[in-house]
Amino acid sequence: MVFPEYRPRRLRRNSALRGLIRETRLSVDQLVYPLFVMTGTQKREEIVSMPGVFRITVDLLEKEARECLALGIKSVLLFGLPDKKDGVGSGAHAKNGIIQQAVRELKKKVPEMLVITDVCLCEYTDHGHCGCIIDNDVDNDATLEILAKTALSHAQAGADMVAPSDMMDGRIAEIRAVLDENNFESIPIMSYAVKYASAFYGPFRDAAECAPQFGDRRSYQMDPANGREALREATLDVDEGADILMVKPAVAYLDVIARLREEFDLPVAAYHVSGEYAMIKAAAEKGWIDGEKVMEETLLSIKRAGADIIITYFAKEMAKILQSPR
Ligand code: PBG
């Protein structure tokens, strides 16, 4: 009989051994929890296609943030649901816009919470595109100015970091320049550097009521077939002054996360998006998978691929698991 010389099973025999040699560990420090904020008072609406995720009014932010902190979550990413929309997304940079109100409230009541804002126009335009439309097309350069104004208004409201998600060319340089001119040189930019035109955003578009009213986003978001192009997009953003590079979605793009980790020395973030969350929730609800285990395995795989930061609607659920002794 020929025996295997090396037996990997030796190190898998019990939980202590497995713990000793575990290569990847999730930590609550790296989780970012997205929040949807709407106008009004004392309202908390569950998003139908994202069970467990709510749209909340500004006055309920403090309670939400304290709950997050109690679980060890120290960063949130804000999305706004404005009352009014128009062709150029003016609500995105309104002094008293929904995000500006939300940021001021959070930084006043829970200053220790790191507040990151999504910088985009799609929630604020009546046509649902991420920029303004000229000649039936999303106009890149006209949009840049509005985006920079938006980022500046977030910083003025007190945001700790801005995260542009629009995918216009040159927006990192434009935003960096405007922030610097206004003495916000210490506010970092987390760039949605590699954002694909993905069907996984479906539930988010319900949540934020921002589905495009005509056409789709393929003329600005990336083609899911392209991996090399991700490196080019990321290089541009690094050159323009991005501080953190994000890949979005996460699970269908683990190869892209790994490539960015390999090629760049900046922190890499991955956005585990609404559809990725919804699929796990739906299958778990049907009893087809163990939702909690699949959640953990999924987030672990994102970390193993190379992400330093994970933005996920599972942040609170995962934090609870990380808190409990195992
Ligand atoms: C705004 C934005 C979107 C998401 C984050 N920022 C929607 C989109 O690009 O269509 C999606 C997040 C998610 O699906 O969880 N542009």
Residues whose N, C-alpha, C, O or C-beta is under 5 A from the ligand:
A	BS01	PBG	C120 C122 S165 F200 Y201 F204 V273 S274 G275
